[in-house]
């Protein structure tokens, strides 16, 4: 579904990622893990159209994404749940959800989708007409994910979904994400927590210093010493 080839992204003279090769197959959860500053979010924002690559190619369903505006990336079927959630705190939960449907032309179905989500998540239903800024961090993350769901994406990009959340809320968030995969959605998730990625993903890419250090299926890497070596930068990590 998604193919990244030789991706290079720069901030001025600083090269944030270089030579990235990454594939995401239909119906997979692929997790990109690595320490702070590894280039994970830069890669994700490039797919979403928020950053322009210096070199390389990004294809979605066999068609190029590179150079498309973010709005057109969304129209192609890709939705981003950004790091920090970026919910609109002064708007109500309901208004935050409705904002996600403005890009859709099927107003009646969009309204029906909102009602389904409200019924599915009691924590949103209870606070539907309250400012979203009053939600806890975990509740805001649920709102951010459900807001992305309302664009009806084929591929959801999720940046650091567990960041700053209590363990119980992390479990709830990942239950939601794996449930989306089980319902047929494809997900590319950026995650710092290696064990959380192992528990959720079908395949893993390890980024460090802007490059892919290791990749493979969770089945193959779960008990591999190479996985931690690549993540932490120990000697002996396989290229």
Rosetta blueprint (number, residue, H / E / L):
1 X L
2 X E
3 X E
4 X E
5 X E
6 X E
7 X E
8 X E
9 X E
10 X E
11 X E
12 X L
13 X L
14 X E
15 X E
16 X E
17 X E
18 X E
19 X E
20 X E
21 X E
22 X E
23 X E
24 X E
25 X L
26 X L
27 X L
28 X L
29 X E
30 X E
31 X E
32 X E
33 X E
34 X L
35 X L
36 X L
37 X L
38 X L
39 X L
40 X H
41 X H
42 X H
43 X H
44 X H
45 X H
46 X H
47 X H
48 X H
49 X L
50 X L
51 X L
52 X L
53 X L
54 X L
55 X E
56 X E
57 X E
58 X E
59 X E
60 X E
61 X L
62 X L
63 X E
64 X E
65 X L
66 X L
67 X L
68 X L
69 X L
70 X H
71 X H
72 X H
73 X H
74 X H
75 X H
76 X H
77 X L
78 X E
79 X E
80 X E
81 X E
82 X L
83 X L
84 X L
85 X L
86 X L
87 X L
88 X L
89 X L
90 X L
91 X L
92 X E
93 X H
94 X H
95 X H
96 X H
97 X H
98 X H
99 X H
100 X L
101 X L
102 X L
103 X L
104 X L
105 X L
106 X L
107 X H
108 X H
109 X H
110 X H
111 X H
112 X H
113 X H
114 X H
115 X H
116 X H
117 X H
118 X H
119 X H
120 X H
121 X L
122 X H
123 X H
124 X H
125 X H
126 X H
127 X L
128 X L
129 X L
130 X L
131 X E
132 X H
133 X H
134 X H
135 X L
136 X L
137 X H
138 X H
139 X H
140 X H
141 X H
142 X H
143 X H
144 X H
145 X H
146 X H
147 X H
148 X H
149 X H
150 X L
151 X L
152 X L
153 X L
154 X L
155 X E
156 X E
157 X E
158 X E
159 X E
160 X L
161 X L
162 X L
163 X L
164 X L
165 X L
166 X L
167 X H
168 X H
169 X H
170 X H
171 X H
172 X H
173 X H
174 X H
175 X H
176 X H
177 X H
178 X H
179 X H
180 X H
181 X H
182 X H
183 X L
184 X L
185 X L
186 X E
187 X E
188 X E
189 X E
190 X E
191 X E
192 X L
193 X L
194 X H
195 X H
196 X H
197 X H
198 X H
199 X H
200 X H
201 X L
202 X L
203 X E
204 X E
205 X E
206 X E
207 X E
208 X E
209 X L
210 X L
211 X E
212 X E
213 X E
214 X E
215 X E
216 X E
217 X E
218 X H
219 X H
220 X H
221 X H
222 X L
223 X L
224 X L
225 X H
226 X H
227 X H
228 X H
229 X H
230 X H
231 X H
232 X H
233 X L
234 X L
235 X L
236 X L
237 X L
238 X L
239 X L
